[in-house]
Amino acid sequence: MGLGMTNQLANDIPALSLKIQQSKTFALGAIVGFKSNQDQTLYGGGIKLYRIIFDEPQLNFYMAGLLASENYLNDDSKVESGYQVDGTFGTEFHFAGLESLGFSLEYGLSVRKVDDGGSTFQTLGDQIIKAGVHFYL
């Protein structure tokens, strides 16, 4: 089990990330983040499924899918909600002697849809801090 952080939500709210290794090839993750003040509350949360495709002692390569619900401030400073679907390939590596800390890199495609009917289809390239850092117990 790993606990860490990620910035993968489209509304740019940093999120807590939980990753549980279900088997040698599958892991399940959850992300949740929020920001609240007297005017509005912004949130994001979702689930992520990992499929490990190649494993080495200090490194593994995986495919992942993220399904998240989130809200954000539009150009008129009104809160709108939507969803995000990501399909990525990635790698998580550990330094020798520091196996309990994992750093991730991911790349792939994302679809983002908001309530007002707008949608975005884009490529992703997430570096270490954005893709995630996990501390494994």
N, C-alpha and C positions, 0 to 999 in steps of 0.2 A: 504494500500500500504506500502511495506517495501523496504528499500534501505539498502544495506550492502555489505558484501564481502564473497568470497568463494575461496578455492584453489582446487576445484574439477577437473580442467582441467588437462589432462594427461601430458601436456607439462610443468607443474609446474609454470605457470604464475598466480599470484594472479589476481582475476577478481572482477569487480563490479557486484553486483547481485541485481536485481529488482524482487520483488515478489508482485503480485496483486491478492487479494482474489476475485475470480469471483462469488462465492456463498458460502454457508455454507460448501460445500463438495469439491469444486474445487478451485485451485489457479494456476495461470500461472506465470512462471518466465522467466527471460532472464539473461544471464551472458555474459560479455565481458571483455577481458583483453588484453593488449599488452605490448611489450617491444621493444624499437627501439633505435638503435645507428647508427653510420656511416657505419657499415658493413652489417647489416641485420635488418629486422623487424620481430619479432615473435608475433603471435596473437592467440587468441582463442575466440570463441563466440558460443553461442547456446541458445536453448530454453528448458525449463523444465516445465513439467506438474505435478501437485501435486493432489492427491486424498486423502482427509482426511477420515480415516476409524474409528477413535475414538477421541472424543473431550472432554477434561476436562477443568476446569477453568484456570489452569496454564500450561497445557500440551496438545498437540495433537499428535496423531500417524497418519502417512500417508504413502502412496505408491507414488513413483515418477519415472518419466522417463526423461532422459536427452539425447538430440541429439545435439552434438557440432562439429564444424569444427575448426581445429587448425593446426598450423605448428610448427615445432621444429627443432633443430639442430641435425643432425645425427652424427655418430662417426667420419666422415670426415669433420665436421663443415660445412656441406652444409645444406641449408634449405629445408626441405621436408614437405609436408602437408598430412593431413589425417582426420579421423573423430573418434568420440567417442560416443558410445551408452551405457548408464547406466540404469539399472533397480534397484531401491533401495526401502527399507523400512526405515522409519526414525521417529524421534520424535523431536518436537520443544517445548522448555519449556521457561517459563517466571518466573522471581522471583516475589513474592507478593510485590506489591507496585512499581514494575518496569515493568509493562506490555508492555511498548512500546519497550522493547529490547528482541528479541527472539534468542535463542541459539539452533542450530540443531546438531543432531547426525544421521548418516546414515550408512546402511550396505546393501550389495547386490552384483550384478554382473556387470561387465563391458566388453565391446568388443571395442577394439581399432584397427584401420586399418590405414596403411600408404601407400603412393603412391608406394613405392618400392616393394609392395606385401606382406610385413610382417604384421602379425596381432597378437593380444594378447587377450586372454580370461582370466579374473581373478576375484577374489573376492575382494570386497571393505569393508572397515571398516573406515569410516571417523569420526574423533573426532570433537569437537566443532568448533575449528578455521578452520579446513579444510572443513567441511560440510557447515558452514555458520553462520554468525551473521547478523541479520537484525534489523534496527531501523524502527518501524512502526509509521506512521503519523496518 
